[in-house]
Amino acid sequence: MERAAQTILLLILFTHFGAAQNAAKTGGGEFPVGVILDLGTLVGKIARTSIQMALEDFYAAHKNYNTKLVLHIRDSRSNNVQAASAALDLLNNHNVQVIIGPQKSSQASFVSDLGNKTQVPVISFTATSPSISSVSLPYFVRATLSDSAQVNGIASLIKAYGWRQVVPIYEDTDYGKGIIPYLIDALQEIDTRVPYRSVIPLSASSEQITLELYKLMTMQTRVFLVHMSSALASKVFTKAKEVGMMNKGFVWIMTDGITNIIDSLNSSVVEAMDGALGIKFYVPKSEELDRFTVKWNRNFQKDNPNDPPLKLSIFGLWGYDTIWAVAQAVETVWINNRTSFQKPAVPRISTSMDILGTSAYGPELLKTILQNKFRGLSGYFDLSDRQLQVSTFQIINVIGKEWRKIGFWTSENEISQQLNHGKADYRNQSISDLNSVIWPGKSTEIPRGWEIPVSGKKLQVGVHRSMCPEFMTNEKNPITGTTKASGFSVDIFEEAVKRLPYALPYEYVAFDDNNDTGRSGYNDFVYQVYLKKYDIAIGDITISSNRTSYVDFTLPYTESGVAMVVPLRNSSNKKPSILLQPLKRDLWFSSSLLVIYTGVVVWLLEFLGSKTNARRPTAGKLGITAFFSLFGDKDRVERVLSRIVLIVWVFCFLLLGSAYTANLTTMLTIQQLTSNVTDFHALQKSGEHGGYRNGSYVADLLEQLGFDKSKIKSYNSRYEIEIALSMGSKNGGIAAYVHEVPYLKLFLAEHSQGYTMVGPLYKTAGFGFALPKGSPLLGDISKAILDIVEGETIIQIGNKWSVPHEKYSNVLRASVPDQLTTDRFKAPFMLSVVVSTSALLIAVIIYLHEKKNKLMTNIQGDQNKDGIEVNYKTQDGNKRGRIEENDQLEAGRDQNDQKQEETSSAVIYRSEKILTSRVIPISSSACY
């Protein structure tokens, strides 16, 4: 429809301008360029001054160029028809080769159709709507960023603060609506919902805007994303301040369509935006930009002497760089003396569309513009993708009448406080990557992003009658009409609400189930949340996969799983064969072989060692095999190798004996305490009846597992179930009671004697509370439930309602243990065999070596016997010779001694004689 309307409009305009058709040619080096702007708007005024300065600066810097752009500026007056009319005038009457503009996205769509037919490039530096695509409009070039370029930055900002719901407020135009699909996709990637879209017409009055804002105040969401023109945004923020929506708790985020010209807005409007955040295109600073800004301020005052001073915006810089890109491309492709337009032959009856020519320069000029890349005042100017490439955004915070930067966003690094070239971990973006923010109401506390409206209704909490009153029951006051609920689930919910960091007023709403506590009743109860009848549904609601398709669940507050309650049997197996059951036959056989082999090895080790044990009778040898001592009594085991073998064997024996004892004990205990029903499959195989509580979904579960419907019985109370279990399946009762673990715990709390719980045999997620998809309450209530479950409060609440809280209280896994096999003892058995065999081989080697040495010793003894006798004879002869020599020596020594004695005697005789002759005279003299 929109396309058809454009075609009809163009036909009318073509007919209107047909009379003005001429065949003028461009002369000399002049190159006609059309410019279409909304000259009455801020952006239009800023852009016109920038474009005129760009033309002047370019040819002042390129005086030797042969071409010169001639600008034909037209005012579209913010009207689509006027913009199309201006384009036809420029094409037909001025033969323009390029059209710069128009300003609005809706206008660009009309004018680009003309550009496609005439092959005239249409370059807009203000039409940002993603709905205009170069795929369908190949001659349209966007010398600015598409609005879709900023949605990832907005999503990163929302993710950093953890907001789960956002309400976009946008104008009802192509510009306003074009960003929404891309925004929704970006928010879905961070698990943020859009519960409502506020669409405001351009012509909306102050009263209409006020009514829409009041409507937003009645909702829970407090995060608003504003995407609209600056004129409409000024009205919205002014009214939002008046109605109290710029106070504490609110969050306002502005797109770059507003923030890029925020410096040119009225100071009262900026003050009304106090506390808002925004995404703003980042322009790198440079001396050239500073000089241009000073010059631009002077020129703007000359062009608009009656207007208040405005500040240069990014749109003015993009307009400036666009003129430079076009002027450079024109110089490249210019050909003198060539007709600007190739016009077809005009039929007798025709419209202006029939005689509208095509540009001879269009295709080549478009190609050259797309290839031209340079560093401009706005930054790196590259239109190779038919639009500017995604660059850097600033995240700003409006404070009073000014704004300040709190961070940056780039496609490479996501959110950061400062620009850097390193790769950041975008998965862990948080508010720590931003500077502090002053929020609406001069608050420094980060808003939650949602509130329970003070003037709105209380939180509607759905309640029902549980199949077990301990979990939930409710009654309605006949006088006041209010509903009162009580039970384990109700106390959990009320305790969770108390732990929330904010007040949460609520009221109970009873589910009108006509006393239906069956499966359909529970499903219908949860479905009321999806229908928005309840804000939350509480009770013993099982979290299941099919329900999560239309509601969200909190964390579970009970244990999960489906199990069975079975009667206990007091029967023990008194058969002697029970002693053989812990081990399988193969293990009995292999262990016996190991005993025999070990005994034989020990005997051989003792035998090869020539010990006393090896010479004992057979009974003694068997005694060594059966009884031994490792650390004493050497009469039994004497060799070291034998002791090593026996140590390893004892290790294996201890392992086998411990396992045997444990298995036998378990077999005797289990068989005394449980029945033959150990799991679902055993119940199904036995052909016995199973029972369930009416209203439980386990009936569907049993049918899915292949149970015969005739073998499944339903009961309405725990008393009926207890009677059925006591009767047994053969007497018209049941062999097992199948239900969810929390319900079975209640049953066992009342009938703890004679019953036990088997399981859980089937896993479930447990009980939880149901909320609408994307509810902002989900995270806070789940956290509160987690705190309750991890503390002592859950025990206190459970004791109050006789709901056991122990994990699987009174539960036995009623299954007979498997018999032990050889595979489980393969490693120790192999170790024993290897050690025994190795010891035997070592003993044989030692035995052979000793025997060989003994044999060699005997042979050497025989060979040396004769030599020994000869030696003995020689030694005797020598001995006799030495005796004779000794006798002769002794005789000589005797003769010498005799001679010495004779000589001494003679000497003595002579001495005495001399002395005698001398003594006599002396004596005579003396006497005288």
CORDA-V332666 format. One record per backbone hydrogen bond with DSSP energy under -1.0 kcal/mol. CO is the residue of the C=O (numbers start at 0). NH is the residue of the N-H. Records with the same first field share a line. If there is no record, write none. Layout:
CO = NH  NH
This chain:
0 = 4
1 = 5
2 = 6
3 = 7
4 = 8
5 = 9
6 = 10
7 = 11
8 = 12
9 = 13
10 = 14
11 = 15
12 = 16
17 = 20
26 = 29
28 = 67
30 = 69
31 = 96
32 = 71
33 = 99
34 = 73
36 = 38  75
37 = 40
40 = 44
41 = 45
42 = 46
43 = 47
44 = 48
45 = 49
46 = 50
47 = 51
48 = 52
49 = 53
50 = 54
51 = 55
52 = 56
53 = 57
54 = 58
55 = 59
56 = 60
57 = 61
61 = 64
67 = 30
69 = 32
71 = 34
73 = 36
75 = 78
78 = 82
79 = 83
80 = 84
81 = 85
82 = 86
83 = 87
84 = 88
85 = 89
86 = 90
87 = 91
88 = 92
89 = 95
97 = 33
98 = 122
99 = 35
103 = 107
104 = 108
106 = 110
107 = 111
109 = 113
110 = 114
111 = 115
112 = 116
113 = 117
114 = 118  119
117 = 358
120 = 98
121 = 140
122 = 100
123 = 142
125 = 127
127 = 146
128 = 131
132 = 136
136 = 139
138 = 121
140 = 123
143 = 387
145 = 148
146 = 149
149 = 153
150 = 154
151 = 155
152 = 156
153 = 157
154 = 158
155 = 159
156 = 160
157 = 162
163 = 192
166 = 224
167 = 197
168 = 226
169 = 199
170 = 172
172 = 176
173 = 177
178 = 182
179 = 183
180 = 184
181 = 185
182 = 186
183 = 187
184 = 188
186 = 191
187 = 190
192 = 165
197 = 169
199 = 171
200 = 203
204 = 208
205 = 209
206 = 210
207 = 211
208 = 212
209 = 213
210 = 214
211 = 215
212 = 216
215 = 218
219 = 450
221 = 250
222 = 166
223 = 252
224 = 168
225 = 254
226 = 170
228 = 232
229 = 233
230 = 234
231 = 235
232 = 236
233 = 237
234 = 238
235 = 239
236 = 240
237 = 241
238 = 242
239 = 244
246 = 249
250 = 223
251 = 276
252 = 225
253 = 278
254 = 257  258
255 = 259
257 = 260
258 = 261
260 = 263
265 = 269
266 = 270
267 = 271
270 = 273
272 = 275
275 = 397
276 = 253
277 = 395
279 = 393
285 = 289
286 = 290
287 = 291
288 = 292
289 = 293
290 = 294
291 = 295
292 = 296
293 = 297
294 = 298
295 = 299
296 = 300
297 = 301
298 = 302
299 = 303
303 = 306
312 = 316
313 = 317
314 = 318
315 = 319
316 = 320
317 = 321
318 = 322
319 = 323
320 = 324
321 = 325
322 = 326
323 = 327
324 = 328
325 = 329
326 = 330
327 = 331
328 = 332
329 = 333
339 = 359
341 = 357
350 = 354
357 = 341
360 = 364
361 = 365
362 = 366
363 = 367
364 = 368
365 = 369
366 = 370
367 = 371
373 = 380
378 = 375
380 = 373
382 = 385
385 = 141
391 = 281
392 = 408
393 = 279
394 = 405  406
395 = 277
396 = 403
397 = 274
398 = 401
401 = 398
403 = 396
405 = 434
406 = 394
407 = 415
408 = 392
409 = 413
413 = 409
415 = 407
423 = 425
424 = 427
425 = 428
429 = 432
430 = 433
438 = 441
442 = 438
448 = 221
458 = 506
459 = 534  535
460 = 508
461 = 537
462 = 510
467 = 470  471
469 = 487
470 = 488
471 = 465
472 = 485
474 = 483
476 = 480
481 = 476
483 = 474
485 = 472
486 = 490
487 = 491
488 = 492
489 = 493
490 = 494
491 = 495
492 = 496
493 = 497
494 = 498
496 = 499
504 = 458
506 = 460
508 = 462
510 = 512
512 = 515
517 = 521
518 = 522
519 = 523
520 = 524
521 = 525
522 = 526
525 = 528
526 = 530
527 = 532
528 = 531
535 = 461
536 = 769
538 = 540
540 = 767
543 = 547
546 = 549  550
551 = 770
560 = 740
561 = 760  761
562 = 738
563 = 757
564 = 736
565 = 755
574 = 577
575 = 578
576 = 579
581 = 819
583 = 587
584 = 588
585 = 589
586 = 590
587 = 591
588 = 592
589 = 593
590 = 594
591 = 595
592 = 596
593 = 597
594 = 598
595 = 599
596 = 600
597 = 601
598 = 602
599 = 603
600 = 604
601 = 605
602 = 606
603 = 607
604 = 608
605 = 610
606 = 609
612 = 615
616 = 620
617 = 621
618 = 622
619 = 623
620 = 624
621 = 625
622 = 626
632 = 635
638 = 642
639 = 643
640 = 644
641 = 645
642 = 646
643 = 647
644 = 648
645 = 649
646 = 650
647 = 651
648 = 652
649 = 653
650 = 654
651 = 655
652 = 656
653 = 657
654 = 658
655 = 659
656 = 660
657 = 661
658 = 662
659 = 663
660 = 664
661 = 665
662 = 666
663 = 667
664 = 668
665 = 669
666 = 670
668 = 672
669 = 673
678 = 682
679 = 683
680 = 684
681 = 685
688 = 734
689 = 712
690 = 737
691 = 714
692 = 695
696 = 700
697 = 701
698 = 702
699 = 703
700 = 704
701 = 706
702 = 705
707 = 710
708 = 711
710 = 689
712 = 691
714 = 693
716 = 720
717 = 721
718 = 722
719 = 723
720 = 724
721 = 725
722 = 726
723 = 727  733
727 = 732
728 = 731
735 = 690
736 = 564
738 = 562
739 = 743
740 = 744
741 = 745
742 = 746
743 = 747
744 = 748
745 = 749
746 = 750
753 = 567
755 = 565
756 = 811
757 = 563
761 = 561
765 = 542
766 = 556
768 = 553
769 = 536
770 = 551
771 = 774
774 = 777
776 = 780
777 = 781
778 = 782
779 = 783
780 = 784
781 = 785
782 = 786
783 = 787
784 = 788
785 = 789
787 = 793
791 = 795
792 = 796
793 = 797
794 = 798
795 = 799
796 = 800
797 = 802
805 = 808
807 = 810
809 = 756
811 = 813
812 = 814
819 = 583
821 = 824
824 = 828
825 = 829
826 = 830
827 = 831
828 = 832
829 = 833
830 = 834
831 = 835
832 = 836
833 = 837
834 = 838
835 = 839
836 = 840
837 = 841
838 = 842
839 = 843
840 = 844
841 = 845
842 = 846
843 = 847
844 = 848
845 = 849
846 = 850
847 = 851
848 = 852
849 = 853
850 = 854
851 = 855
852 = 856
853 = 857
854 = 858
855 = 859
856 = 860
857 = 861
858 = 862
859 = 863
863 = 867
864 = 868
865 = 869
866 = 870
867 = 871
868 = 872
869 = 873
870 = 874
871 = 875
872 = 876
873 = 877
874 = 878
875 = 879
876 = 880
877 = 881
878 = 882
879 = 883
880 = 884
881 = 885
882 = 886
883 = 887
884 = 888
885 = 889
886 = 890
887 = 891
888 = 892
889 = 893
890 = 894
891 = 895
892 = 896
893 = 897
894 = 898
895 = 899
896 = 900
897 = 901
898 = 902
899 = 903
900 = 904
901 = 905
902 = 906
903 = 907
904 = 908
905 = 909
906 = 910
907 = 911
908 = 912
909 = 913
910 = 914
911 = 915
912 = 916
913 = 917
914 = 918
915 = 919
918 = 922
919 = 923
920 = 924
921 = 925
922 = 926
923 = 927
